[in-house]
């Protein structure tokens, strides 16, 4: 009966519904998406001081960039994803977690570069402090001193314990990266740390040297490739500019 109906001519047109569809509407059809469509719902939430929004349906907190603290956001969510938007711009997306009362944080990395004194260490410490306020485990260390400590740990037999501690911390901050040349121990140790933490924990690296020079600083092409592939390609980049914060300190005093 449906076939008969769509072949009937319109009263004021010399065509049927089938003919109209074939000649006009068919060309505008698009293929169905590869992924199935999921219904979404919406909630509003304020970003708390720790950098999280509280998602009441699951009674969980999801992280957003710290610059949105205090802002009102809109949460779009489906059965599998939680997306946080501010002024119609997506600022965070997470896989939905149904366990109650936990903090969900994206395991992403940050690289900060600047000339000496512009503020990379200051900003690194501020990020570490913010993470501590969110009750995350944080280790802040000078990169060269870390390798010296780990080399000593290997001598006294506590190397694996130290590496385990580094890899279990939520945020590892490596300051002044690349100021000293890498030897074989430093290269292999850094690869062990970055490889183990990849997609599991967040690592923040700050350096006076441009990222483009890190390959030569690390040395040993194969290891450098492996380290930079895991670190640089999965990091947010911040390049600071300006005068040294130390300039004029004595004058002001």
C-alpha positions as CSV (number, residue, x, y, z in Angstrom):
1,X,0.0,0.0,0.0
2,X,2.9,2.3,0.7
3,X,4.3,1.7,-2.7
4,X,1.0,2.7,-4.3
5,X,0.8,5.9,-2.2
6,X,4.3,7.2,-3.0
7,X,3.6,6.6,-6.8
8,X,0.4,8.7,-6.7
9,X,0.7,12.1,-8.5
10,X,0.4,15.3,-6.6
11,X,-2.8,17.2,-7.3
12,X,-0.9,20.3,-8.5
13,X,2.3,18.7,-9.8
14,X,2.9,16.3,-12.6
15,X,5.1,14.1,-10.4
16,X,4.8,11.6,-7.6
17,X,6.5,11.6,-4.2
18,X,8.9,9.0,-5.5
19,X,9.8,11.1,-8.6
20,X,10.3,14.2,-6.5
21,X,12.6,12.4,-4.1
22,X,14.7,10.9,-6.9
23,X,15.0,14.2,-8.8
24,X,15.4,16.7,-6.0
25,X,16.0,15.3,-2.5
26,X,18.1,12.3,-3.0
27,X,21.3,14.3,-3.9
28,X,21.2,15.9,-0.4
29,X,21.3,12.6,1.5
30,X,24.6,11.9,3.4
31,X,25.9,8.5,4.6
32,X,25.3,7.5,8.2
33,X,28.2,8.2,10.5
34,X,30.6,5.4,11.4
35,X,29.8,5.6,15.1
36,X,26.3,5.2,16.5
37,X,24.5,8.3,17.6
38,X,24.2,8.7,21.4
39,X,21.5,10.8,23.0
40,X,22.9,13.7,25.2
41,X,21.6,15.5,28.1
42,X,22.7,18.8,29.8
43,X,23.6,20.0,33.2
44,X,25.1,23.3,34.5
45,X,28.0,23.3,36.9
46,X,30.5,25.7,38.5
47,X,34.2,25.1,38.4
48,X,35.4,24.7,42.0
49,X,38.7,26.0,43.3
50,X,40.4,22.7,42.8
51,X,39.7,22.8,39.1
52,X,36.9,20.3,38.9
53,X,33.2,20.4,38.1
54,X,30.8,18.3,40.1
55,X,28.6,16.0,38.0
56,X,25.6,15.2,40.1
57,X,24.1,12.2,38.1
58,X,27.2,10.2,38.9
59,X,28.3,12.1,42.1
60,X,31.8,12.5,40.6
61,X,34.1,15.4,39.8
62,X,35.7,15.9,36.4
63,X,38.8,18.1,35.8
64,X,38.9,21.2,33.6
65,X,41.7,23.7,32.9
66,X,42.5,25.7,36.0
67,X,41.9,29.1,34.2
68,X,38.1,28.4,34.3
69,X,38.0,28.2,38.1
70,X,34.9,30.1,39.3
71,X,33.2,30.0,35.9
72,X,29.8,28.6,35.1
73,X,29.9,25.7,32.6
74,X,27.5,23.5,30.7
75,X,28.1,19.7,30.9
76,X,26.9,17.7,27.9
77,X,26.9,14.0,28.7
78,X,25.9,10.7,27.1
79,X,26.1,7.1,28.3
80,X,29.9,7.0,27.6
81,X,31.2,10.6,27.6
82,X,31.2,13.8,29.7
83,X,32.0,17.0,27.9
84,X,32.4,20.3,29.6
85,X,31.8,23.6,27.7
86,X,32.3,27.2,28.5
87,X,30.7,29.9,26.2
88,X,29.8,27.2,23.7
89,X,33.5,26.0,23.5
90,X,34.5,22.6,24.7
91,X,37.2,22.9,27.4
92,X,37.4,19.3,28.6
93,X,36.1,15.8,27.6
94,X,36.3,12.6,29.7
95,X,35.1,9.1,29.5
96,X,32.2,8.7,31.8
97,X,33.0,6.9,35.0
98,X,30.1,5.5,37.1
99,X,32.0,4.8,40.3
100,X,30.8,7.2,42.9
101,X,32.7,9.9,44.7
102,X,35.9,10.0,42.8
103,X,38.0,12.7,40.9
104,X,38.5,12.0,37.2
105,X,41.6,13.8,35.8
106,X,43.0,13.6,32.3
107,X,46.5,12.3,32.2
108,X,48.0,14.9,30.0
109,X,51.5,16.5,29.9
110,X,52.7,20.1,29.8
111,X,56.0,21.6,28.4
112,X,57.0,25.1,29.4
113,X,59.9,26.9,27.7
114,X,61.2,30.4,28.3
115,X,64.5,32.4,28.6
116,X,66.1,32.4,32.0
117,X,64.1,34.2,34.7
118,X,60.8,34.7,32.8
119,X,58.8,32.5,35.2
120,X,58.8,28.8,34.1
121,X,59.8,27.6,37.6
122,X,57.3,29.9,39.3
123,X,54.5,28.7,37.0
124,X,55.6,25.1,37.5
125,X,55.5,25.5,41.3
126,X,52.1,27.1,41.1
127,X,50.7,24.2,39.0
128,X,52.2,21.8,41.5
129,X,50.6,23.7,44.4
130,X,47.2,23.6,42.6
131,X,47.5,19.9,42.2
132,X,48.3,19.5,45.9
133,X,45.2,21.4,46.8
134,X,43.3,18.9,44.6
135,X,44.8,16.2,46.9
136,X,47.0,14.8,44.1
137,X,50.5,13.4,44.7
138,X,53.2,15.7,43.3
139,X,56.9,15.6,43.0
140,X,58.8,18.7,41.9
141,X,62.5,18.3,41.1
142,X,65.5,19.7,39.2
143,X,66.1,17.3,36.4
144,X,69.9,17.1,36.8
145,X,69.6,16.5,40.5
146,X,67.0,13.8,40.0
147,X,69.4,11.9,37.8
148,X,72.2,12.3,40.3
149,X,70.0,11.0,43.1
150,X,68.9,8.0,41.0
151,X,72.4,7.2,40.1
152,X,73.3,7.1,43.8
153,X,70.2,5.0,44.5
154,X,71.4,2.4,41.9
155,X,74.6,2.1,43.8
156,X,73.0,1.6,47.2
157,X,70.3,-0.7,45.8
158,X,67.2,1.5,46.1
159,X,66.9,2.4,42.4
160,X,63.7,0.4,41.7
161,X,62.1,1.8,44.8
162,X,62.8,5.4,43.7
163,X,61.5,4.7,40.1
164,X,58.4,3.1,41.5
165,X,57.8,6.2,43.6
166,X,58.2,8.5,40.6
167,X,55.9,6.5,38.4
168,X,53.1,6.4,41.0
169,X,53.0,10.1,41.6
170,X,50.1,11.9,39.9
171,X,52.1,14.9,38.7
172,X,55.9,14.8,38.1
173,X,57.5,18.2,37.5
174,X,60.9,18.2,35.9
175,X,62.4,21.7,36.1
176,X,65.5,23.0,34.2
177,X,65.4,20.2,31.7
178,X,68.5,19.9,29.5
179,X,70.8,22.3,31.3
180,X,73.3,19.4,31.7
181,X,74.3,17.0,29.0
182,X,72.7,13.5,29.2
183,X,74.9,10.5,29.7
184,X,73.8,6.9,29.0
185,X,72.3,6.5,32.5
186,X,70.3,9.7,32.3
187,X,68.9,8.8,28.8
188,X,67.9,5.3,29.8
189,X,66.4,6.4,33.1
190,X,64.4,9.2,31.5
191,X,63.0,6.7,29.0
192,X,62.1,4.3,31.8
193,X,60.2,7.1,33.6
194,X,58.4,8.6,30.5
195,X,57.5,5.2,29.1
196,X,56.0,4.0,32.3
197,X,54.0,7.2,32.9
198,X,52.7,7.6,29.4
199,X,48.9,7.8,29.4
200,X,48.9,6.9,33.1
201,X,50.1,10.0,34.9
202,X,50.9,13.7,34.1
203,X,54.4,14.9,33.5
204,X,55.4,18.6,33.3
205,X,58.7,19.6,31.9
206,X,60.2,23.2,31.9
207,X,63.3,24.3,30.1
208,X,65.3,27.3,29.0
209,X,66.0,25.5,25.7
210,X,63.6,25.2,22.7
211,X,62.0,21.8,22.2
212,X,63.7,21.7,18.8
213,X,67.1,21.3,20.5
214,X,66.0,18.5,22.8
215,X,66.8,15.7,20.3
216,X,70.5,16.7,20.3
217,X,70.6,17.3,24.0
218,X,69.3,13.8,24.8
219,X,71.6,12.2,22.2
220,X,71.5,8.6,21.1
221,X,69.0,8.9,18.3
222,X,66.9,5.8,19.0
223,X,66.4,6.7,22.7
224,X,65.8,10.4,21.9
225,X,63.1,9.4,19.4
226,X,61.3,7.2,21.9
227,X,61.4,9.8,24.6
228,X,60.3,12.8,22.5
229,X,57.6,10.7,20.8
230,X,56.0,9.9,24.1
231,X,56.6,13.3,25.7
232,X,56.4,16.1,23.1
233,X,53.6,14.7,20.9
234,X,51.2,14.3,23.8
235,X,51.9,17.6,25.6
236,X,50.3,21.0,25.9
237,X,53.0,23.7,25.0
238,X,53.5,27.0,26.8
239,X,56.2,29.3,25.4
240,X,56.8,32.3,27.8
241,X,58.3,35.6,26.7
242,X,59.3,38.8,28.5
243,X,61.9,40.2,30.8
244,X,63.5,38.3,33.7
245,X,61.6,38.4,36.9
246,X,64.9,38.9,38.7
247,X,65.7,42.1,36.9
248,X,65.5,45.1,39.2
249,X,65.3,43.1,42.4
250,X,68.3,44.9,44.0
251,X,67.1,48.3,42.7
252,X,63.7,47.7,44.4
253,X,65.4,46.8,47.6
